[in-house]
Amino acid sequence: IIPRDVVQASLAGEPPTEATQAIPREVVDQALAAESPIPVQDGPADPEFEPPRELDSMIARFNAMQRLIYRTVRAEVGAGAVNFIRTCCLQLVTDQSDVFQQAGLLSDGSWDAEDLRQAVLEHRVSDPWSDYQRLIAIEIDVLREHIGESRALELQRQVEKADASGAPIA
């Protein structure tokens, strides 16, 4: 696919530039002779997706929060903790759950950081933090039924204060 402005410059007979030299003369001749114009792009190609600069720290903090929740789930639900987390993921809307579909859930309740990073890149997620927060909120809401309101609020406070190391933020 050749950008429209490059084709138009070639068809107008402008002197060759770096951009127009890339178009073989036969293509220009075919475009002149054709009854219908050759398909061209209406602008530049989509720029390559750039993830948020703080993606790695987002993932680290999310995983610290996730470990706190997972410990509570293990204590309350037991061996079904992984299924609990995966079931909560299903409650996310489709575009949000795509971030977690291919990610591995590790034995400590955190998600494989590289899998999360790849999902953000693959699905071009510009704000992964909102997806992470949404999953945490769903998990706490579902846990509330098992641990009661006051313990759920305490867990939520601990989770909100966790930094990337899992320690509370001062």
KADAGI-V706568 format. One record per backbone hydrogen bond with DSSP energy under -0.5 kcal/mol. CO is the residue of the C=O (numbers start at 1). NH is the residue of the N-H. E is the energy in kcal/mol with one decimal. If there is no record, write none. Layout:
co=CO nh=NH e=E
co=CO nh=NH e=E
//
This chain:
co=2 nh=41 e=-1.2
co=3 nh=6 e=-0.6
co=3 nh=7 e=-1.9
co=4 nh=8 e=-2.8
co=5 nh=9 e=-2.0
co=6 nh=10 e=-2.0
co=7 nh=11 e=-3.0
co=8 nh=12 e=-2.0
co=9 nh=14 e=-2.0
co=10 nh=13 e=-1.3
co=17 nh=21 e=-2.6
co=18 nh=22 e=-0.6
co=19 nh=22 e=-0.6
co=20 nh=23 e=-1.6
co=22 nh=24 e=-0.6
co=24 nh=27 e=-0.9
co=24 nh=28 e=-1.5
co=25 nh=29 e=-2.8
co=26 nh=30 e=-2.7
co=27 nh=31 e=-2.2
co=28 nh=32 e=-2.1
co=29 nh=33 e=-2.1
co=30 nh=34 e=-2.2
co=39 nh=2 e=-0.5
co=41 nh=4 e=-2.0
co=49 nh=51 e=-0.5
co=52 nh=55 e=-1.8
co=54 nh=58 e=-2.4
co=55 nh=59 e=-2.7
co=56 nh=60 e=-2.3
co=57 nh=61 e=-2.4
co=58 nh=62 e=-2.9
co=59 nh=63 e=-2.7
co=60 nh=64 e=-1.8
co=61 nh=65 e=-2.4
co=62 nh=66 e=-2.8
co=63 nh=67 e=-2.2
co=64 nh=68 e=-1.5
co=65 nh=69 e=-1.9
co=66 nh=70 e=-2.8
co=67 nh=71 e=-2.2
co=68 nh=72 e=-1.5
co=69 nh=73 e=-2.7
co=70 nh=74 e=-3.1
co=71 nh=75 e=-2.0
co=72 nh=76 e=-2.1
co=73 nh=77 e=-4.0
co=73 nh=78 e=-1.1
co=74 nh=78 e=-0.7
co=77 nh=80 e=-0.7
co=78 nh=81 e=-1.4
co=80 nh=84 e=-2.3
co=81 nh=85 e=-2.3
co=82 nh=86 e=-2.6
co=83 nh=87 e=-2.6
co=84 nh=88 e=-2.1
co=85 nh=89 e=-1.8
co=86 nh=90 e=-1.3
co=87 nh=91 e=-0.6
co=88 nh=91 e=-1.1
co=89 nh=92 e=-1.6
co=93 nh=96 e=-0.9
co=93 nh=97 e=-2.7
co=94 nh=98 e=-1.6
co=96 nh=99 e=-1.3
co=97 nh=100 e=-1.3
co=97 nh=101 e=-1.3
co=98 nh=102 e=-0.6
co=104 nh=106 e=-0.6
co=104 nh=112 e=-3.0
co=106 nh=109 e=-2.0
co=110 nh=106 e=-3.4
co=112 nh=116 e=-2.2
co=113 nh=117 e=-2.4
co=114 nh=118 e=-2.7
co=115 nh=119 e=-2.3
co=116 nh=120 e=-2.1
co=117 nh=121 e=-2.1
co=118 nh=122 e=-3.3
co=119 nh=123 e=-2.6
co=120 nh=125 e=-2.1
co=121 nh=124 e=-0.7
co=124 nh=126 e=-0.7
co=127 nh=130 e=-0.8
co=127 nh=131 e=-0.8
co=128 nh=132 e=-2.4
co=129 nh=133 e=-2.8
co=130 nh=134 e=-2.1
co=131 nh=135 e=-2.1
co=132 nh=136 e=-2.2
co=133 nh=137 e=-2.5
co=134 nh=138 e=-2.3
co=135 nh=139 e=-2.7
co=136 nh=140 e=-2.4
co=137 nh=141 e=-2.4
co=138 nh=142 e=-2.6
co=139 nh=143 e=-2.6
co=140 nh=144 e=-1.9
co=141 nh=145 e=-0.6
co=142 nh=145 e=-0.9
co=143 nh=146 e=-1.7
co=143 nh=147 e=-2.5
co=144 nh=148 e=-1.9
co=148 nh=152 e=-1.9
co=149 nh=153 e=-2.4
co=150 nh=154 e=-2.0
co=151 nh=155 e=-2.5
co=152 nh=156 e=-2.4
co=153 nh=157 e=-2.2
co=154 nh=158 e=-2.3
co=155 nh=159 e=-2.7
co=156 nh=160 e=-2.5
co=157 nh=161 e=-1.4
co=158 nh=162 e=-0.7
co=159 nh=162 e=-1.0
co=161 nh=169 e=-4.0
co=163 nh=166 e=-1.8
co=167 nh=163 e=-2.4
//
